[in-house]
Amino acid sequence: MLFEVIKKKYPTAILEYEVKLPTRKVFLDIAVPELKLNFEYDGMHWHTNQKKSKYNDTQRDKELTDLGWTVFRFQYYNNPTTQQLREEFQKC
């Protein structure tokens, strides 16, 4: 749903966009490459070990911002409605 919301504003948005960082290769959840915008969806499934994932996310975000990317994180521990996603996206 988040991709659909973002795609309305940024038609060139891409799912799972590959970026080579200095330390590794990563895939951005949703990217608008020409604007270097990255939208990450942190759902419960991938972030059950919050301490480890928080460190990994922080390091990854730093490397991305060092390369000129702007990172937006959407953190949910339950499934948001489309309306909730739209409202959160409007804050970006």
N, CA, C and O atoms as a GROMACS GRO file, in nm:
protein
  368
    1MET      N    1   0.082  -0.120   0.000
    1MET     CA    2   0.000   0.000   0.000
    1MET      C    3   0.086   0.126   0.000
    1MET      O    4   0.053   0.224  -0.067
    2LEU      N    5   0.196   0.123   0.075
    2LEU     CA    6   0.283   0.241   0.079
    2LEU      C    7   0.336   0.274  -0.060
    2LEU      O    8   0.343   0.390  -0.098
    3PHE      N    9   0.373   0.171  -0.135
    3PHE     CA   10   0.424   0.194  -0.270
    3PHE      C   11   0.319   0.264  -0.355
    3PHE      O   12   0.352   0.357  -0.430
    4GLU      N   13   0.195   0.223  -0.346
    4GLU     CA   14   0.088   0.285  -0.424
    4GLU      C   15   0.070   0.432  -0.386
    4GLU      O   16   0.049   0.516  -0.474
    5VAL      N   17   0.080   0.462  -0.258
    5VAL     CA   18   0.067   0.600  -0.211
    5VAL      C   19   0.182   0.685  -0.266
    5VAL      O   20   0.160   0.795  -0.317
    6ILE      N   21   0.304   0.634  -0.257
    6ILE     CA   22   0.422   0.708  -0.304
    6ILE      C   23   0.420   0.722  -0.456
    6ILE      O   24   0.456   0.827  -0.509
    7LYS      N   25   0.379   0.617  -0.524
    7LYS     CA   26   0.377   0.616  -0.672
    7LYS      C   27   0.286   0.725  -0.728
    7LYS      O   28   0.311   0.777  -0.836
    8LYS      N   29   0.182   0.760  -0.654
    8LYS     CA   30   0.092   0.866  -0.701
    8LYS      C   31   0.164   1.000  -0.707
    8LYS      O   32   0.141   1.080  -0.798
    9LYS      N   33   0.251   1.025  -0.611
    9LYS     CA   34   0.326   1.151  -0.610
    9LYS      C   35   0.453   1.142  -0.694
    9LYS      O   36   0.493   1.239  -0.759
   10TYR      N   37   0.517   1.026  -0.692
   10TYR     CA   38   0.642   1.004  -0.764
   10TYR      C   39   0.625   0.885  -0.860
   10TYR      O   40   0.657   0.772  -0.822
   11PRO      N   41   0.575   0.908  -0.981
   11PRO     CA   42   0.547   0.799  -1.075
   11PRO      C   43   0.669   0.713  -1.110
   11PRO      O   44   0.652   0.600  -1.155
   12THR      N   45   0.790   0.766  -1.091
   12THR     CA   46   0.910   0.690  -1.125
   12THR      C   47   0.962   0.606  -1.008
   12THR      O   48   1.070   0.547  -1.017
   13ALA      N   49   0.886   0.600  -0.899
   13ALA     CA   50   0.928   0.522  -0.782
   13ALA      C   51   0.948   0.375  -0.819
   13ALA      O   52   0.875   0.320  -0.902
   14ILE      N   53   1.049   0.314  -0.756
   14ILE     CA   54   1.086   0.175  -0.786
   14ILE      C   55   1.090   0.095  -0.656
   14ILE      O   56   1.139   0.143  -0.554
   15LEU      N   57   1.038  -0.026  -0.661
   15LEU     CA   58   1.049  -0.118  -0.548
   15LEU      C   59   1.183  -0.190  -0.552
   15LEU      O   60   1.234  -0.223  -0.660
   16GLU      N   61   1.240  -0.214  -0.434
   16GLU     CA   62   1.364  -0.292  -0.421
   16GLU      C   63   1.476  -0.242  -0.513
   16GLU      O   64   1.531  -0.317  -0.593
   17TYR      N   65   1.509  -0.116  -0.499
   17TYR     CA   66   1.612  -0.053  -0.582
   17TYR      C   67   1.750  -0.081  -0.523
   17TYR      O   68   1.773  -0.058  -0.404
   18GLU      N   69   1.841  -0.129  -0.604
   18GLU     CA   70   1.975  -0.165  -0.559
   18GLU      C   71   2.068  -0.044  -0.554
   18GLU      O   72   2.077   0.034  -0.649
   19VAL      N   73   2.139  -0.031  -0.442
   19VAL     CA   74   2.239   0.075  -0.425
   19VAL      C   75   2.365   0.012  -0.370
   19VAL      O   76   2.360  -0.071  -0.279
   20LYS      N   77   2.479   0.050  -0.425
   20LYS     CA   78   2.607   0.001  -0.375
   20LYS      C   79   2.662   0.103  -0.275
   20LYS      O   80   2.694   0.216  -0.311
   21LEU      N   81   2.672   0.060  -0.150
   21LEU     CA   82   2.729   0.142  -0.045
   21LEU      C   83   2.878   0.111  -0.035
   21LEU      O   84   2.924   0.013  -0.093
   22PRO      N   85   2.953   0.192   0.038
   22PRO     CA   86   3.096   0.164   0.053
   22PRO      C   87   3.125   0.027   0.116
   22PRO      O   88   3.227  -0.035   0.086
   23THR      N   89   3.034  -0.020   0.202
   23THR     CA   90   3.060  -0.146   0.273
   23THR      C   91   2.985  -0.267   0.217
   23THR      O   92   3.020  -0.381   0.248
   24ARG      N   93   2.883  -0.242   0.136
   24ARG     CA   94   2.798  -0.352   0.088
   24ARG      C   95   2.697  -0.303  -0.014
   24ARG      O   96   2.687  -0.184  -0.042
   25LYS      N   97   2.623  -0.396  -0.067
   25LYS     CA   98   2.513  -0.366  -0.159
   25LYS      C   99   2.384  -0.379  -0.079
   25LYS      O  100   2.368  -0.473  -0.002
   26VAL      N  101   2.291  -0.283  -0.097
   26VAL     CA  102   2.162  -0.288  -0.027
   26VAL      C  103   2.049  -0.267  -0.127
   26VAL      O  104   2.070  -0.217  -0.238
   27PHE      N  105   1.931  -0.306  -0.085
   27PHE     CA  106   1.811  -0.285  -0.165
   27PHE      C  107   1.719  -0.194  -0.086
   27PHE      O  108   1.680  -0.224   0.027
   28LEU      N  109   1.684  -0.081  -0.147
   28LEU     CA  110   1.593   0.014  -0.083
   28LEU      C  111   1.450  -0.031  -0.106
   28LEU      O  112   1.415  -0.075  -0.215
   29ASP      N  113   1.367  -0.020  -0.003
   29ASP     CA  114   1.228  -0.065  -0.016
   29ASP      C  115   1.161   0.006  -0.133
   29ASP      O  116   1.110  -0.059  -0.225
   30ILE      N  117   1.160   0.138  -0.129
   30ILE     CA  118   1.101   0.218  -0.236
   30ILE      C  119   1.195   0.336  -0.261
   30ILE      O  120   1.231   0.408  -0.168
   31ALA      N  121   1.234   0.354  -0.384
   31ALA     CA  122   1.328   0.461  -0.418
   31ALA      C  123   1.278   0.544  -0.534
   31ALA      O  124   1.209   0.496  -0.624
   32VAL      N  125   1.314   0.671  -0.529
   32VAL     CA  126   1.298   0.761  -0.643
   32VAL      C  127   1.442   0.802  -0.676
   32VAL      O  128   1.491   0.904  -0.627
   33PRO      N  129   1.508   0.723  -0.761
   33PRO     CA  130   1.652   0.739  -0.784
   33PRO      C  131   1.695   0.878  -0.830
   33PRO      O  132   1.796   0.929  -0.782
   34GLU      N  133   1.621   0.939  -0.922
   34GLU     CA  134   1.664   1.068  -0.974
   34GLU      C  135   1.660   1.179  -0.870
   34GLU      O  136   1.728   1.281  -0.885
   35LEU      N  137   1.582   1.160  -0.763
   35LEU     CA  138   1.575   1.257  -0.654
   35LEU      C  139   1.650   1.208  -0.530
   35LEU      O  140   1.658   1.279  -0.430
   36LYS      N  141   1.702   1.088  -0.538
   36LYS     CA  142   1.771   1.023  -0.426
   36LYS      C  143   1.682   1.022  -0.300
   36LYS      O  144   1.725   1.060  -0.191
   37LEU      N  145   1.558   0.978  -0.319
   37LEU     CA  146   1.464   0.963  -0.208
   37LEU      C  147   1.449   0.814  -0.179
   37LEU      O  148   1.433   0.733  -0.271
   38ASN      N  149   1.454   0.779  -0.053
   38ASN     CA  150   1.441   0.640  -0.009
   38ASN      C  151   1.332   0.632   0.097
   38ASN      O  152   1.338   0.703   0.198
   39PHE      N  153   1.233   0.547   0.074
   39PHE     CA  154   1.124   0.526   0.168
   39PHE      C  155   1.134   0.383   0.220
   39PHE      O  156   1.120   0.288   0.144
   40GLU      N  157   1.157   0.369   0.350
   40GLU     CA  158   1.172   0.237   0.411
   40GLU      C  159   1.050   0.205   0.496
   40GLU      O  160   1.003   0.288   0.574
   41TYR      N  161   1.001   0.085   0.479
   41TYR     CA  162   0.887   0.037   0.558
   41TYR      C  163   0.940  -0.062   0.660
   41TYR      O  164   0.982  -0.172   0.626
   42ASP      N  165   0.940  -0.021   0.786
   42ASP     CA  166   0.989  -0.107   0.895
   42ASP      C  167   0.871  -0.176   0.961
   42ASP      O  168   0.814  -0.125   1.058
   43GLY      N  169   0.835  -0.290   0.909
   43GLY     CA  170   0.726  -0.366   0.966
   43GLY      C  171   0.775  -0.464   1.071
   43GLY      O  172   0.895  -0.486   1.087
   44MET      N  173   0.682  -0.520   1.142
   44MET     CA  174   0.713  -0.611   1.251
   44MET      C  175   0.788  -0.735   1.203
   44MET      O  176   0.874  -0.786   1.274
   45HIS      N  177   0.758  -0.784   1.084
   45HIS     CA  178   0.818  -0.908   1.034
   45HIS      C  179   0.970  -0.899   1.028
   45HIS      O  180   1.038  -0.992   1.069
   46TRP      N  181   1.023  -0.788   0.977
   46TRP     CA  182   1.168  -0.775   0.958
   46TRP      C  183   1.239  -0.712   1.076
   46TRP      O  184   1.362  -0.710   1.080
   47HIS      N  185   1.165  -0.660   1.173
   47HIS     CA  186   1.228  -0.587   1.283
   47HIS      C  187   1.193  -0.645   1.419
   47HIS      O  188   1.170  -0.570   1.514
   48THR      N  189   1.188  -0.777   1.429
   48THR     CA  190   1.156  -0.838   1.557
   48THR      C  191   1.271  -0.822   1.656
   48THR      O  192   1.246  -0.806   1.776
   49ASN      N  193   1.396  -0.827   1.610
   49ASN     CA  194   1.510  -0.802   1.697
   49ASN      C  195   1.544  -0.654   1.683
   49ASN      O  196   1.634  -0.617   1.607
   50GLN      N  197   1.473  -0.570   1.757
   50GLN     CA  198   1.482  -0.426   1.738
   50GLN      C  199   1.620  -0.370   1.764
   50GLN      O  200   1.663  -0.278   1.693
   51LYS      N  201   1.692  -0.421   1.861
   51LYS     CA  202   1.823  -0.367   1.892
   51LYS      C  203   1.918  -0.385   1.774
   51LYS      O  204   1.985  -0.290   1.733
   52LYS      N  205   1.924  -0.505   1.719
   52LYS     CA  206   2.012  -0.532   1.605
   52LYS      C  207   1.965  -0.457   1.480
   52LYS      O  208   2.046  -0.395   1.412
   53SER      N  209   1.836  -0.461   1.450
   53SER     CA  210   1.786  -0.395   1.329
   53SER      C  211   1.801  -0.244   1.339
   53SER      O  212   1.828  -0.178   1.238
   54LYS      N  213   1.785  -0.188   1.459
   54LYS     CA  214   1.801  -0.043   1.477
   54LYS      C  215   1.944  -0.002   1.444
   54LYS      O  216   1.965   0.099   1.377
   55TYR      N  217   2.043  -0.079   1.492
   55TYR     CA  218   2.183  -0.048   1.461
   55TYR      C  219   2.207  -0.060   1.311
   55TYR      O  220   2.266   0.029   1.251
   56ASN      N  221   2.162  -0.170   1.251
   56ASN     CA  222   2.181  -0.190   1.107
   56ASN      C  223   2.114  -0.078   1.027
   56ASN      O  224   2.172  -0.028   0.930
   57ASP      N  225   1.993  -0.040   1.066
   57ASP     CA  226   1.922   0.067   0.996
   57ASP      C  227   1.996   0.200   1.010
   57ASP      O  228   2.007   0.275   0.914
   58THR      N  229   2.045   0.229   1.130
   58THR     CA  230   2.116   0.354   1.155
   58THR      C  231   2.243   0.361   1.070
   58THR      O  232   2.270   0.464   1.007
   59GLN      N  233   2.320   0.253   1.067
   59GLN     CA  234   2.443   0.249   0.987
   59GLN      C  235   2.411   0.262   0.838
   59GLN      O  236   2.475   0.338   0.766
   60ARG      N  237   2.312   0.189   0.795
   60ARG     CA  238   2.271   0.192   0.654
   60ARG      C  239   2.224   0.332   0.614
   60ARG      O  240   2.262   0.383   0.509
   61ASP      N  241   2.141   0.393   0.699
   61ASP     CA  242   2.090   0.528   0.670
   61ASP      C  243   2.205   0.629   0.663
   61ASP      O  244   2.202   0.719   0.579
   62LYS      N  245   2.303   0.615   0.750
   62LYS     CA  246   2.418   0.706   0.748
   62LYS      C  247   2.495   0.693   0.617
   62LYS      O  248   2.533   0.793   0.556
   63GLU      N  249   2.518   0.569   0.575
   63GLU     CA  250   2.589   0.548   0.449
   63GLU      C  251   2.510   0.605   0.331
   63GLU      O  252   2.568   0.663   0.240
   64LEU      N  253   2.378   0.588   0.334
   64LEU     CA  254   2.296   0.641   0.226
   64LEU      C  255   2.297   0.794   0.225
   64LEU      O  256   2.311   0.856   0.120
   65THR      N  257   2.284   0.855   0.343
   65THR     CA  258   2.284   1.002   0.348
   65THR      C  259   2.421   1.057   0.308
   65THR      O  260   2.429   1.164   0.249
   66ASP      N  261   2.527   0.985   0.340
   66ASP     CA  262   2.661   1.027   0.296
   66ASP      C  263   2.672   1.028   0.144
   66ASP      O  264   2.752   1.102   0.088
   67LEU      N  265   2.590   0.946   0.078
   67LEU     CA  266   2.589   0.943  -0.069
   67LEU      C  267   2.483   1.037  -0.128
   67LEU      O  268   2.461   1.039  -0.250
   68GLY      N  269   2.419   1.116  -0.041
   68GLY     CA  270   2.324   1.216  -0.090
   68GLY      C  271   2.178   1.174  -0.088
   68GLY      O  272   2.092   1.248  -0.135
   69TRP      N  273   2.148   1.056  -0.034
   69TRP     CA  274   2.010   1.009  -0.028
   69TRP      C  275   1.938   1.071   0.092
   69TRP      O  276   2.000   1.098   0.195
   70THR      N  277   1.808   1.093   0.078
   70THR     CA  278   1.722   1.131   0.189
   70THR      C  279   1.641   1.007   0.225
   70THR      O  280   1.579   0.946   0.138
   71VAL      N  281   1.643   0.970   0.352
   71VAL     CA  282   1.578   0.847   0.397
   71VAL      C  283   1.457   0.882   0.483
   71VAL      O  284   1.466   0.960   0.577
   72PHE      N  285   1.343   0.823   0.447
   72PHE     CA  286   1.220   0.836   0.526
   72PHE      C  287   1.185   0.696   0.576
   72PHE      O  288   1.180   0.601   0.498
   73ARG      N  289   1.160   0.684   0.705
   73ARG     CA  290   1.124   0.554   0.762
   73ARG      C  291   0.979   0.556   0.811
   73ARG      O  292   0.936   0.649   0.880
   74PHE      N  293   0.907   0.453   0.773
   74PHE     CA  294   0.770   0.432   0.818
   74PHE      C  295   0.774   0.311   0.909
   74PHE      O  296   0.796   0.199   0.862
   75GLN      N  297   0.752   0.331   1.038
   75GLN     CA  298   0.762   0.221   1.134
   75GLN      C  299   0.625   0.184   1.187
   75GLN      O  300   0.553   0.265   1.244
   76TYR      N  301   0.592   0.058   1.165
   76TYR     CA  302   0.463   0.005   1.210
   76TYR      C  303   0.482  -0.131   1.273
   76TYR      O  304   0.560  -0.214   1.225
   77TYR      N  305   0.410  -0.153   1.381
   77TYR     CA  306   0.415  -0.284   1.447
   77TYR      C  307   0.282  -0.356   1.434
   77TYR      O  308   0.259  -0.459   1.497
   78ASN      N  309   0.196  -0.300   1.351
   78ASN     CA  310   0.074  -0.367   1.306
   78ASN      C  311   0.047  -0.314   1.165
   78ASN      O  312   0.116  -0.223   1.119
   79ASN      N  313  -0.049  -0.369   1.098
   79ASN     CA  314  -0.074  -0.329   0.960
   79ASN      C  315  -0.153  -0.199   0.955
   79ASN      O  316  -0.268  -0.194   1.000
   80PRO      N  317  -0.093  -0.093   0.901
   80PRO     CA  318  -0.164   0.035   0.892
   80PRO      C  319  -0.266   0.033   0.779
   80PRO      O  320  -0.257  -0.047   0.686
   81THR      N  321  -0.363   0.120   0.789
   81THR     CA  322  -0.460   0.135   0.681
   81THR      C  323  -0.398   0.221   0.572
   81THR      O  324  -0.297   0.288   0.594
   82THR      N  325  -0.459   0.220   0.456
   82THR     CA  326  -0.412   0.306   0.347
   82THR      C  327  -0.419   0.452   0.390
   82THR      O  328  -0.330   0.530   0.359
   83GLN      N  329  -0.524   0.489   0.461
   83GLN     CA  330  -0.539   0.628   0.508
   83GLN      C  331  -0.425   0.665   0.603
   83GLN      O  332  -0.372   0.775   0.594
   84GLN      N  333  -0.387   0.576   0.694
   84GLN     CA  334  -0.276   0.603   0.785
   84GLN      C  335  -0.146   0.624   0.706
   84GLN      O  336  -0.068   0.714   0.738
   85LEU      N  337  -0.124   0.542   0.605
   85LEU     CA  338  -0.004   0.557   0.522
   85LEU      C  339  -0.005   0.690   0.448
   85LEU      O  340   0.098   0.758   0.441
   86ARG      N  341  -0.119   0.728   0.394
   86ARG     CA  342  -0.129   0.856   0.323
   86ARG      C  343  -0.097   0.973   0.417
   86ARG      O  344  -0.023   1.064   0.381
   87GLU      N  345  -0.153   0.968   0.537
   87GLU     CA  346  -0.130   1.075   0.634
   87GLU      C  347   0.018   1.082   0.674
   87GLU      O  348   0.074   1.191   0.683
   88GLU      N  349   0.080   0.968   0.696
   88GLU     CA  350   0.220   0.965   0.733
   88GLU      C  351   0.307   1.015   0.618
   88GLU      O  352   0.403   1.089   0.640
   89PHE      N  353   0.273   0.976   0.496
   89PHE     CA  354   0.349   1.018   0.377
   89PHE      C  355   0.341   1.169   0.358
   89PHE      O  356   0.438   1.231   0.314
   90GLN      N  357   0.227   1.230   0.389
   90GLN     CA  358   0.212   1.374   0.372
   90GLN      C  359   0.309   1.452   0.460
   90GLN      O  360   0.339   1.568   0.430
   91LYS      N  361   0.360   1.390   0.567
   91LYS     CA  362   0.455   1.456   0.656
   91LYS      C  363   0.595   1.461   0.597
   91LYS      O  364   0.679   1.538   0.645
   92CYS      N  365   0.622   1.381   0.493
   92CYS     CA  366   0.757   1.376   0.432
   92CYS      C  367   0.785   1.499   0.350
   92CYS      O  368   0.893   1.511   0.292
   0.00000   0.00000   0.00000
